[in-house]
Amino acid sequence: MQRLTPPTFDIKSARVAVLMGGLSMERDISIMSGTGVLEALKSQGVHAFSFDPGERALGQLVDEGVTHAFIALHGRFGEDGAVQGALELLGIPYTGSGVMASSLAMDKTMTKRVWQSAGLQTPKYHLLAGHFESDAAKDAKLKEVADDLGYPLIVKPPHEGSSIGVSRVNDFEELQRAYDIAHALDPDVLCETFISGLELTCPVLGDALNAQALPVVHIQAPQAGYDYANKYFTDAVQYHCPSGLSPEVEAQVQALSVSAFKALGCSGWGRADLMLCEKTGKPFLLEMNTSPGMTSHSLVPMSAKAAGMSYEALCVHILGQAKTHIQRTQKSQATSAKTEALG
């Protein structure tokens, strides 16, 4: 592993809010992630405390003298650019990607469009946007999608994470049910070709100039799949890190993950999820997580450990790269100072 970028500020003199909880369907997982991060930072002498944007107004961060925010939020209003934009307005440096990259990565359809434009391989897909005029119109469209993509295929809400609302379908009746499940969570529904093969994930640290991949993790899930329950609440999933891939394939997956990270404009840290096609041996990008889990079952700490980095060191490194992404002009700085003076 290459030398990591040094911290951009003195973390021991910072007052750090670990943002956890929030308003998304992944609230419980976020609290688990944030609690782990908070304990790790405090163990390293960082002045950190928890802050739940689902229960408190973000403006209170200023009132409490917060200098930096560690975003341990997952899903909507935490990973989608919303809280990033609020922190930019407050002038508080934060961990992870900026507003645009966060928003793009949270929208799986836009992510795929960006990757395709950059020549990066991702499964073929159809987006079913909005509502249908009738059940007959919906069924006709679903049949058209199935004819084009073939079975099995994957159905998911494009603005959720942690495999919430994701289904693998093998026939039309399953496709109808899967559509209804996803559509109950999101007005849009994403259908994509199922890639049979190895399920992989690859964390990335850094920014566009110095992004580097951590070791690849090979995920072996039980028959039920790598769903929400198996991700966080069972020990049924087997994780392999080192991945067991050949050095050449491991390097290929890492290079693709870094390219995917850069194409979206991500920074700080992230995690690419991929499938290695058993027929062609080629990796396919599924999605990019810009605020990955940091629980006891999470994959970024597992990969970092394989690279010789402890959980505590990983948290400190991520915090050390916290920043705002929108440059403030002299006018905006003056306006901010005037606002503070007024009170």
C-alpha positions, 0 to 999 in steps of 0.5 A: 500500500502506498503512503497515505496523504497526511492530515490536512489539519491538527485533529487533536485540536479539532472539535469533531461532531460524528453525524449519525442516525439521521432520517433515512431507512438506514438510521439504525445502521448509521448509529452502529457505524457512528458509535464505532467511529466515535469510540475510535476517535476518542480512543485516539485523543480526538475531542469528538461527540455524537450529533444526530441530524434526525433529532437536532438542527444542523445549525446547532453545530455552529452554536457548539463550536464544531470545527469538523464533521465526520459523516457516519450517515447512510442513505438519504439526507446523509449520503446524497449531498443534502447534509454535505450542502448544509455543511458547505453553507455552515462552512464546516469541513466534513469527511468524504465526497462533496455535494455533487459526487455524493448526489451522483453516487446515491442515484444508481441510475446517474452513477451508471450513466457517468460510468458508461460515458467514461467507458467503465463496464456496468450491467445493462439496465432500464429505468422505470421512472414515475407512475404508470397510467394503469396496471396493463401499461406497467405489465407491458413495460415490465415484459419489454424490460424482461425481454431485453434484459432476460432472466434472472435480473435485479430490481432495486430502488435507485435511491436506497442503500444497504440492499433495501428493496433489492430483489433478484427475479427469475420470472414475470410474477416475481418481477411484478412483485419486485417492482411493487416492493421497489416502487413503494420505496422510490418513485423510480425503479431500476432493473438491471441484468444479473451478473452471475459470478463472484461478488466483490467490493473494493474500498478507495481512499484519497481524492482524484490526484492520489486515490488508491485502492485497498485490498479487494474483499470477496463476499460469499453470501448464503442462498438468501443473498447479501441482503440487509439482514445478512449484511448487518445482523447474521454471521451467515456471510463469509468474507475473504480478504485477501480475496483469493483472486489472482494478482492480475485480477485483483489489480484489475478490480482495484484499478476499475474501482479507482477509475469509478471513484474518480469518474464520479468526482469522489474524494476522501473515501468510498467503496465500489461494489462489483461482480466478477462475471463467471463467463467472461472473467470481467468485473462489472461495477454495481455502485459506489458508496460514499459513506460506507458502513463502519460496523463490526460487519463492515467491509472497509475496516476489514479491507483496511485491516488486511492492508495493515491499518487498524480501525482506529487508524482508519477513522483518524485518516478519514477524519484527517482528510475532512474539508469543504469542497466549495471555495469561498470567495472574499464576498461570501467570507465577508457575508458570513462574517457579517452574519456571525457578527449580527448573531 
